[in-house]
Amino acid sequence: MIKKSAYTLLTLTVIASSCSTTKQLPAGQKLYTGADINFTDKDISKKEQSLIKSDLQSLLRPKPNGKIGPFRFKLWVYQKTRTNKTKGFKHWLNTKFGEAPVLVSAVDLTQNSSILQNRLQNRSYFQAQVTGDTVGKEKVAKAVYTISAGPSYKYRNIIWPSDSKDPLDTAIAGTSAQTILKKGEAYNLDAIKAERLRIDARVKEKGFYYFAPENLILRVDSTVGNHEIDGYVKVKDEVSERARRIYTIDNIYIYPAYSLRDTSLRLQDKVPYNWYNVIDSRRRRTIRPYVFKNTVLLRPGEVYNRTDHTNSLSRFVELGPYKFVKNRFEDVSADSSKLNVFYFLTQYPKKSLSFDALARTTSANFNGTQVNVNWRHRNAFLGAEALTITLFGSTDGQISGNAGGGNALYQYGAQATLSWPRFISPFNFKADNAYIPRTNLSAGYSIINRSGLYNLSSINGSFGYNWKQSVHKSHELNLLNVTYVKPTNVTQEYTDSIVTTRNPTLKHVIDPQFTFGPSYSYTYTNTTETYRTNSIYYNGRISTSGMLTGLLTGADTIGGNAKKVFGTNFNQYVKLENEIRFFHKLGVKSSFAARFIAGVGIPMGNSTILPYSQQFFIGGANSLRGFRARSLGPGTVDPTQYISGTTGFIADQSGDIKLEASIEYRPHLFSIVYGALFADAGNIWNARGHQPGGTFSSNFLKQLATDVGFGLRFDASVLVLRTDFGFPLTKPFTQSNPAINYDKMVFNLAIGYPF
């Protein structure tokens, strides 16, 4: 034991010695290790000091060499790969992963002290003084900045404009209830800048088109005593007359076929439509004028407001046919308070052909690649309709440490989608946000091949709507989803497996499926707002099949009264799905993430189990990472008991009910490399007793599978390559086949984050 410990210590010492990064420094130079900031003030709380230090540290330049634990890894790479060559692997490592030494001689103490002092004064410490010095050893040194902050000055009063005869002063004073500047709070220049932007946005809503944040000033009186100040919100005296006017909209002109060659406005060619005018420069009409009813939110005679201005621009872009949208406002005359509005729209090519090669993750927890050939018409019927026809082929599987054949899944087919940039409905829906609602009609055909075991032929179609309620909330309502799946080629091996293993799942996979009914999905997310410390994603979905038909026909499979539509038994069920994700920032790049999934499908009337294509699966690179994809459940069912002696094929396990939870710590290691420590838990069940031990019951918590693991993420923004090593902890079944080892590590290679 002592000998082993000594060997370990010697190894660590050798590694530490080899990682030394100060031996190759120029003579007389010292490595810069960072800066300390110290306060001489005793009356500033430790919490306030900590907040100020964090702010001030971000201003200091240069930054010291980055570290991983105690080691300056990037500096070590730089020193070990130094070369005079401008090409080759060594040069690539040196420039991409290496980092030149940051020397203490590069630190300008005077300039940094001035920057810190200015920052403190902008944060209410008007009397702040900062001095800088260096403290070092033989090979390394750090900077030390000593701060005498003095008292913090706080607002005693905020005084707003009071001239009731001036519309601009009245509008500014009307925004005071929502002010960022509060009595008793410390002066902060950043808050003042934000307040100017806030006031500008509010008065723009009142018609002050030419007003700008720079027209405002906050005068401070610091002589009122007791380290207090009075702040006076004022409009600068030199502000132009135009900035003080309230503007209304006069005429609106739209140019749907604009190009840089167009130098004349050609107002004489306008074609009035409702409240706007369309000027099409082409001999043939390029788009129908009614299309812009959903995009132009400004109205003649109404007071200008910025919300309708920006939302109209967003809607023109979202419309689809236009690559560039340029907007211009012009005074009707020099002394007028009216604006003419011009929209210049530059078109995409109407038709396009594209080729896509994609790495993807499927909803059934498989990873794979897909190739698409897409033909698109952006204005199919002169109403901005987008017609897309896609031919595709894909292959999916999982790289894992568990045995089992039949992993590969191949699919090819075609899909056509027609999308209208408006609601196609007998009812008149009106929205005035930045997003255009869409009506979608789609139809497709595909063939699914499972590693020579079986082929499934699938026909699908849907009609419905999707729209965004706000930047965070979106909805999708399909009035009808239709899917018909039938087996077209089942090999004798697979048929024999059904007989020899007596596994009902194998038979269920190739059962004909006929589903039709509506669905609704709601999504809330603020994860795109990267400034948030905490962010969440939620998706809820409800879908049904054959409910009304089942009720009208009295369908009852259990009672021996199964019904058919078009000669085929239809599926009848209600399915609910919920997924919530939570993200918490632990630093600039490190984070904590968690996910919870709960789904339940309830078969009714004409069905005793959900169709296979609608069931839940668990396990795999984006689920329980300590288990092979689709290799768990339902309940305590042991999938290894059904393994076929001839094919070695483990059937995909599926269920009507799913519970799953994951937590993950994601530290930033260096460059594009992130780490991960994770734990997963979950299982699936059937709603009814199709397999012993597979039905959901009150003992569901005891039937959860769990795993833990670690991994690396190589995040290059446009692509994330992920490796995870999962270790099973508990499994809900008693393994019956010793040939399958469910206790060893599972390696997952995937594209993208698991959630």
FIMAR-970765 format. One line per field, with one value per residue (C-alpha): residue number from 1; z, x, y. Coordinates in steps of 0.2 Angstrom, whole numbers, plus 5000, padded with zeros to 4 digits. Layout:
seq NUM ...
Z Z ...
X X ...
Y Y ...
END
This chain:
seq 1 2 3 4 5 6 7 8 9 10 11 12 13 14 15 16 17 18 19 20 21 22 23 24 25 26 27 28 29 30 31 32 33 34 35 36 37 38 39 40 41 42 43 44 45 46 47 48 49 50 51 52 53 54 55 56 57 58 59 60 61 62 63 64 65 66 67 68 69 70 71 72 73 74 75 76 77 78 79 80 81 82 83 84 85 86 87 88 89 90 91 92 93 94 95 96 97 98 99 100 101 102 103 104 105 106 107 108 109 110 111 112 113 114 115 116 117 118 119 120 121 122 123 124 125 126 127 128 129 130 131 132 133 134 135 136 137 138 139 140 141 142 143 144 145 146 147 148 149 150 151 152 153 154 155 156 157 158 159 160 161 162 163 164 165 166 167 168 169 170 171 172 173 174 175 176 177 178 179 180 181 182 183 184 185 186 187 188 189 190 191 192 193 194 195 196 197 198 199 200 201 202 203 204 205 206 207 208 209 210 211 212 213 214 215 216 217 218 219 220 221 222 223 224 225 226 227 228 229 230 231 232 233 234 235 236 237 238 239 240 241 242 243 244 245 246 247 248 249 250 251 252 253 254 255 256 257 258 259 260 261 262 263 264 265 266 267 268 269 270 271 272 273 274 275 276 277 278 279 280 281 282 283 284 285 286 287 288 289 290 291 292 293 294 295 296 297 298 299 300 301 302 303 304 305 306 307 308 309 310 311 312 313 314 315 316 317 318 319 320 321 322 323 324 325 326 327 328 329 330 331 332 333 334 335 336 337 338 339 340 341 342 343 344 345 346 347 348 349 350 351 352 353 354 355 356 357 358 359 360 361 362 363 364 365 366 367 368 369 370 371 372 373 374 375 376 377 378 379 380 381 382 383 384 385 386 387 388 389 390 391 392 393 394 395 396 397 398 399 400 401 402 403 404 405 406 407 408 409 410 411 412 413 414 415 416 417 418 419 420 421 422 423 424 425 426 427 428 429 430 431 432 433 434 435 436 437 438 439 440 441 442 443 444 445 446 447 448 449 450 451 452 453 454 455 456 457 458 459 460 461 462 463 464 465 466 467 468 469 470 471 472 473 474 475 476 477 478 479 480 481 482 483 484 485 486 487 488 489 490 491 492 493 494 495 496 497 498 499 500 501 502 503 504 505 506 507 508 509 510 511 512 513 514 515 516 517 518 519 520 521 522 523 524 525 526 527 528 529 530 531 532 533 534 535 536 537 538 539 540 541 542 543 544 545 546 547 548 549 550 551 552 553 554 555 556 557 558 559 560 561 562 563 564 565 566 567 568 569 570 571 572 573 574 575 576 577 578 579 580 581 582 583 584 585 586 587 588 589 590 591 592 593 594 595 596 597 598 599 600 601 602 603 604 605 606 607 608 609 610 611 612 613 614 615 616 617 618 619 620 621 622 623 624 625 626 627 628 629 630 631 632 633 634 635 636 637 638 639 640 641 642 643 644 645 646 647 648 649 650 651 652 653 654 655 656 657 658 659 660 661 662 663 664 665 666 667 668 669 670 671 672 673 674 675 676 677 678 679 680 681 682 683 684 685 686 687 688 689 690 691 692 693 694 695 696 697 698 699 700 701 702 703 704 705 706 707 708 709 710 711 712 713 714 715 716 717 718 719 720 721 722 723 724 725 726 727 728 729 730 731 732 733 734 735 736 737 738 739 740 741 742 743 744 745 746 747 748 749 750 751 752 753 754 755
Z 5000 5005 4989 4978 4987 4984 4966 4964 4973 4962 4946 4951 4955 4938 4930 4940 4935 4917 4918 4925 4914 4921 4916 4898 4903 4896 4907 4920 4917 4928 4924 4928 4939 4941 4953 4971 4975 4993 5002 5016 5020 5035 5033 5016 5019 5013 5002 4993 4992 4984 4971 4967 4966 4954 4943 4944 4940 4923 4919 4922 4908 4903 4909 4916 4908 4910 4922 4924 4943 4947 4930 4916 4902 4887 4892 4894 4876 4869 4876 4871 4853 4849 4831 4817 4805 4799 4794 4801 4817 4829 4823 4823 4841 4846 4838 4842 4859 4865 4874 4875 4893 4900 4908 4923 4912 4901 4916 4916 4934 4931 4918 4927 4943 4933 4925 4942 4950 4936 4938 4956 4953 4941 4955 4967 4976 4970 4981 4977 4975 4968 4969 4961 4965 4961 4973 4967 4969 4959 4943 4946 4951 4954 4954 4970 4969 4985 4985 4997 4991 5002 5005 4993 4987 4986 4978 4989 4975 4957 4949 4933 4920 4925 4910 4906 4890 4882 4875 4876 4895 4898 4890 4899 4916 4912 4912 4930 4938 4929 4932 4936 4947 4965 4980 4993 4980 4975 4960 4945 4928 4920 4927 4920 4903 4904 4910 4895 4884 4893 4892 4874 4870 4880 4871 4854 4858 4860 4842 4845 4830 4830 4849 4854 4871 4868 4870 4888 4902 4921 4931 4948 4963 4976 4987 4997 5011 5020 5005 4996 4978 4969 4951 4938 4922 4908 4890 4883 4878 4861 4856 4838 4836 4826 4841 4851 4838 4839 4822 4813 4799 4782 4767 4767 4751 4748 4735 4733 4719 4724 4718 4719 4701 4706 4709 4707 4720 4705 4717 4701 4699 4716 4718 4733 4744 4760 4770 4760 4743 4732 4719 4709 4696 4686 4671 4679 4697 4709 4724 4728 4738 4751 4758 4767 4778 4790 4790 4790 4807 4805 4800 4791 4803 4818 4830 4826 4838 4839 4843 4827 4818 4823 4823 4805 4800 4809 4800 4783 4786 4793 4777 4768 4750 4755 4758 4763 4770 4770 4779 4777 4785 4777 4782 4771 4771 4781 4793 4794 4808 4796 4790 4774 4776 4763 4763 4750 4749 4740 4735 4737 4721 4720 4718 4726 4727 4742 4749 4767 4777 4795 4811 4822 4837 4835 4848 4851 4858 4842 4835 4816 4800 4787 4769 4762 4744 4746 4732 4738 4730 4741 4733 4725 4722 4723 4741 4750 4751 4754 4745 4750 4744 4752 4747 4762 4768 4785 4796 4815 4829 4845 4849 4866 4877 4878 4867 4856 4837 4826 4831 4814 4807 4790 4783 4766 4759 4753 4762 4755 4765 4760 4772 4771 4781 4789 4797 4784 4794 4794 4809 4809 4820 4823 4830 4832 4838 4829 4823 4808 4811 4799 4792 4787 4776 4774 4767 4766 4763 4770 4772 4788 4787 4803 4799 4788 4801 4794 4783 4788 4775 4783 4775 4785 4783 4794 4793 4807 4813 4822 4830 4843 4856 4862 4861 4875 4871 4855 4850 4838 4834 4821 4818 4810 4810 4800 4801 4793 4795 4789 4787 4769 4772 4787 4787 4792 4805 4813 4812 4820 4834 4838 4840 4849 4861 4864 4866 4863 4859 4843 4837 4842 4831 4815 4819 4807 4814 4809 4819 4815 4827 4833 4843 4853 4859 4870 4872 4884 4884 4889 4887 4872 4884 4889 4902 4914 4929 4929 4913 4909 4894 4895 4882 4885 4871 4870 4856 4852 4839 4835 4850 4841 4829 4843 4853 4838 4833 4851 4848 4862 4858 4875 4873 4856 4846 4837 4823 4807 4796 4777 4781 4795 4814 4820 4836 4849 4863 4873 4875 4887 4886 4897 4897 4908 4908 4921 4918 4931 4928 4940 4931 4914 4905 4918 4922 4930 4920 4925 4915 4920 4908 4912 4898 4898 4885 4889 4876 4875 4866 4850 4858 4873 4870 4861 4843 4842 4834 4848 4862 4874 4874 4886 4887 4876 4873 4876 4890 4903 4897 4907 4896 4878 4868 4870 4881 4897 4903 4903 4922 4928 4912 4908 4889 4890 4893 4875 4866 4850 4849 4830 4828 4845 4843 4858 4854 4857 4873 4873 4884 4887 4902 4904 4919 4917 4926 4923 4932 4925 4930 4915 4920 4907 4906 4892 4875 4867 4879 4893 4905 4912 4928 4927 4935 4926 4932 4924 4916 4905 4909 4900 4905 4904 4907 4891 4900 4918 4928 4914 4921 4930 4948 4965 4966 4951 4962 4966 4947 4942 4933 4938 4932 4934 4923 4916 4899 4887 4876 4861 4858 4842 4842 4825 4831 4848 4848 4864 4873 4888 4899 4909 4923 4928 4947 4948 4935 4938 4931 4936 4922 4915 4901 4906 4889 4891 4904 4910 4924 4913 4907 4892 4880 4870 4856 4851 4842 4853 4871 4879 4884
X 5000 5014 5024 5008 5006 5024 5022 5007 5015 5030 5019 5010 5027 5033 5017 5018 5036 5033 5018 5030 5027 5039 5055 5055 5051 5063 5077 5071 5053 5039 5023 5008 4996 4981 4976 4970 4958 4958 4947 4953 4935 4928 4910 4907 4899 4908 4894 4895 4914 4912 4900 4911 4927 4918 4914 4931 4940 4932 4939 4957 4969 4978 4970 4982 4984 4970 4971 4963 4965 4983 4989 4991 4986 4985 5002 5010 5003 5010 5027 5028 5022 5033 5039 5045 5034 5018 5010 5007 5000 5012 5008 4989 4990 5001 4989 4972 4975 4991 4992 5007 5013 5006 5020 5019 5028 5013 5002 4999 4996 4992 4980 4971 4970 4962 4949 4945 4943 4932 4921 4919 4914 4901 4894 4891 4908 4912 4927 4936 4955 4964 4983 4992 5007 5015 5020 5030 5041 5056 5046 5028 5020 5003 4995 4988 4975 4971 4955 4949 4931 4924 4905 4892 4880 4861 4846 4836 4824 4821 4814 4804 4799 4784 4780 4762 4761 4776 4769 4787 4789 4772 4776 4793 4785 4771 4784 4790 4780 4791 4807 4823 4830 4823 4824 4837 4846 4865 4869 4874 4879 4873 4856 4855 4860 4846 4834 4837 4834 4818 4811 4815 4806 4791 4790 4792 4775 4767 4773 4789 4798 4813 4817 4833 4841 4854 4841 4840 4851 4851 4859 4865 4866 4878 4878 4862 4872 4873 4880 4864 4860 4845 4843 4835 4828 4828 4827 4843 4841 4848 4835 4828 4810 4807 4811 4798 4784 4771 4770 4755 4756 4750 4753 4760 4769 4775 4788 4787 4799 4812 4830 4845 4842 4826 4830 4813 4798 4785 4771 4760 4760 4753 4739 4728 4723 4714 4725 4741 4748 4757 4770 4775 4789 4787 4776 4768 4761 4774 4762 4744 4741 4731 4746 4752 4736 4745 4761 4757 4752 4754 4738 4736 4730 4736 4750 4767 4772 4788 4780 4769 4785 4796 4783 4779 4797 4798 4782 4789 4804 4794 4783 4795 4798 4809 4828 4830 4817 4822 4810 4810 4800 4799 4791 4777 4784 4797 4784 4772 4770 4765 4776 4775 4781 4790 4794 4807 4806 4820 4815 4823 4824 4807 4813 4827 4835 4846 4855 4857 4867 4862 4867 4851 4843 4826 4812 4815 4833 4842 4857 4860 4862 4850 4852 4838 4835 4824 4814 4806 4794 4793 4778 4769 4752 4757 4751 4768 4764 4779 4778 4792 4795 4808 4816 4825 4835 4842 4850 4849 4857 4867 4885 4885 4893 4879 4877 4862 4859 4847 4852 4852 4836 4835 4821 4818 4803 4796 4787 4777 4772 4762 4762 4751 4757 4740 4726 4715 4699 4680 4684 4694 4709 4719 4736 4747 4763 4780 4775 4765 4753 4754 4742 4751 4746 4757 4758 4771 4776 4791 4797 4806 4818 4824 4841 4833 4820 4805 4799 4785 4776 4770 4758 4755 4746 4741 4732 4733 4741 4756 4758 4769 4760 4776 4794 4793 4776 4771 4757 4753 4736 4733 4715 4719 4734 4732 4745 4743 4757 4757 4770 4776 4790 4793 4807 4805 4818 4807 4792 4801 4807 4789 4785 4800 4802 4783 4787 4771 4782 4789 4771 4765 4779 4772 4753 4744 4742 4728 4727 4718 4713 4718 4733 4738 4756 4761 4779 4786 4805 4817 4833 4838 4840 4858 4859 4847 4855 4840 4830 4817 4809 4792 4782 4765 4756 4739 4734 4720 4715 4698 4689 4673 4672 4674 4660 4648 4652 4652 4669 4674 4689 4688 4670 4673 4666 4681 4677 4685 4687 4691 4692 4706 4705 4708 4717 4708 4717 4721 4740 4747 4765 4775 4793 4802 4820 4829 4846 4856 4872 4886 4898 4902 4902 4898 4880 4868 4854 4839 4825 4809 4797 4780 4769 4754 4744 4726 4720 4701 4687 4694 4712 4719 4737 4744 4750 4768 4772 4764 4772 4786 4804 4818 4837 4850 4861 4847 4838 4845 4863 4868 4857 4855 4842 4824 4831 4821 4803 4789 4789 4799 4799 4816 4820 4834 4821 4814 4831 4830 4843 4844 4845 4852 4839 4833 4816 4813 4804 4789 4775 4760 4767 4784 4793 4811 4822 4840 4852 4869 4883 4892 4909 4919 4936 4945 4943 4928 4929 4916 4914 4898 4893 4876 4863 4847 4832 4816 4805 4790 4774 4759 4742 4735 4741 4750 4765 4767 4776 4773 4758 4759 4755 4758 4775 4781 4795 4803 4803 4814 4830 4845 4862 4877 4891 4902 4907 4914 4906 4916 4905 4910 4893 4888 4891 4892 4900 4896 4904 4895 4900 4885 4886 4869 4866 4849 4838 4820 4821 4831 4842 4839 4852 4870 4875 4869 4879 4868 4881 4895 4898 4889 4898 4887 4893 4880 4877 4871 4867 4855 4843
Y 5000 5012 5007 5011 5028 5033 5028 5039 5053 5052 5051 5067 5076 5071 5078 5094 5096 5094 5106 5120 5136 5148 5140 5147 5165 5178 5184 5196 5194 5187 5179 5189 5179 5191 5205 5208 5222 5228 5241 5252 5257 5249 5254 5245 5228 5212 5208 5226 5224 5207 5214 5229 5218 5206 5221 5229 5213 5212 5229 5225 5222 5211 5195 5182 5165 5153 5139 5121 5118 5123 5121 5134 5121 5133 5141 5124 5119 5136 5133 5114 5117 5133 5132 5143 5134 5142 5126 5109 5101 5108 5126 5122 5117 5132 5145 5136 5129 5138 5155 5166 5170 5186 5195 5207 5220 5221 5228 5247 5250 5269 5266 5252 5262 5276 5265 5258 5275 5281 5265 5268 5286 5280 5269 5282 5283 5301 5303 5286 5285 5270 5266 5251 5241 5224 5210 5195 5181 5175 5170 5176 5192 5200 5217 5224 5239 5248 5257 5271 5272 5285 5287 5281 5295 5291 5299 5310 5316 5312 5328 5326 5340 5350 5361 5355 5365 5356 5339 5331 5336 5329 5313 5311 5315 5302 5288 5292 5278 5265 5274 5264 5278 5276 5287 5280 5270 5273 5283 5272 5278 5262 5264 5282 5275 5262 5275 5286 5271 5267 5285 5285 5269 5276 5293 5284 5276 5293 5299 5307 5299 5310 5310 5301 5295 5308 5322 5318 5323 5319 5334 5329 5341 5333 5349 5344 5337 5320 5311 5313 5320 5326 5320 5332 5323 5336 5338 5346 5365 5362 5349 5352 5357 5340 5330 5339 5335 5322 5313 5304 5292 5299 5287 5270 5263 5245 5240 5221 5219 5232 5231 5243 5248 5257 5275 5283 5281 5281 5286 5289 5269 5266 5253 5257 5242 5245 5257 5255 5257 5244 5249 5234 5238 5222 5220 5205 5206 5198 5196 5199 5215 5207 5198 5213 5215 5204 5214 5232 5237 5256 5265 5282 5295 5286 5293 5284 5271 5261 5245 5244 5250 5236 5223 5227 5225 5208 5203 5207 5197 5182 5183 5172 5178 5193 5192 5211 5223 5242 5254 5273 5287 5304 5320 5325 5343 5353 5360 5345 5333 5319 5305 5295 5277 5267 5248 5242 5223 5213 5196 5179 5168 5161 5143 5135 5117 5113 5098 5095 5082 5082 5074 5071 5064 5055 5056 5037 5041 5035 5045 5046 5055 5061 5067 5079 5085 5100 5109 5125 5138 5154 5161 5147 5155 5174 5174 5171 5152 5142 5125 5113 5095 5085 5068 5061 5045 5042 5029 5029 5018 5020 5017 5009 4996 4984 4970 4967 4965 4974 4992 5000 5008 5015 5026 5035 5044 5060 5075 5089 5105 5120 5134 5150 5166 5168 5159 5149 5149 5154 5165 5181 5180 5196 5198 5213 5206 5203 5186 5180 5165 5151 5138 5121 5107 5092 5075 5062 5044 5034 5016 5011 4997 4988 4979 4966 4961 4971 4985 4997 5008 5024 5037 5053 5070 5085 5101 5115 5131 5137 5154 5164 5173 5182 5180 5166 5158 5148 5137 5123 5117 5103 5100 5084 5072 5056 5042 5024 5012 4994 4980 4977 4965 4955 4942 4924 4927 4940 4930 4915 4927 4931 4913 4907 4922 4924 4943 4953 4969 4960 4957 4975 4983 4976 4978 4990 5007 5019 5036 5051 5066 5083 5088 5104 5109 5124 5129 5142 5146 5160 5150 5161 5175 5171 5185 5176 5166 5155 5149 5136 5127 5119 5109 5102 5092 5083 5072 5061 5048 5041 5048 5054 5040 5027 5035 5036 5018 5011 5003 4991 4979 4971 4968 4960 4975 4981 4994 4998 5013 5010 4992 4995 4994 5012 5017 5026 5035 5051 5055 5069 5074 5086 5091 5104 5109 5121 5129 5138 5148 5144 5156 5164 5147 5133 5128 5116 5108 5097 5089 5081 5071 5064 5057 5046 5038 5031 5018 5018 5009 5002 5000 4991 4999 5014 5011 5007 5024 5034 5024 5030 5024 5026 5023 5030 5045 5057 5048 5036 5035 5020 5009 5005 5015 5007 4993 4997 4993 4992 4991 4976 4967 4959 4962 4949 4935 4937 4937 4926 4912 4914 4933 4939 4953 4962 4970 4988 4990 5003 5009 5020 5029 5037 5046 5052 5064 5070 5082 5087 5098 5106 5114 5124 5116 5125 5132 5123 5108 5106 5093 5084 5074 5067 5056 5049 5040 5034 5020 5016 5006 5000 5007 4989 4972 4966 4959 4953 4966 4979 4988 5005 5003 5011 5003 5014 5022 5006 5001 5016 5013 5024 5028 5040 5045 5058 5065 5078 5091 5099 5114 5123 5133 5127 5109 5100 5083 5074 5059 5051 5037 5030 5018 5008 5009 5001 4991 4987 4969 4954 4950 4932 4931 4932 4935 4953 4963 4977 4982 4988 5005 5012 5023 5036 5046 5059 5076 5091 5092 5079 5093
END
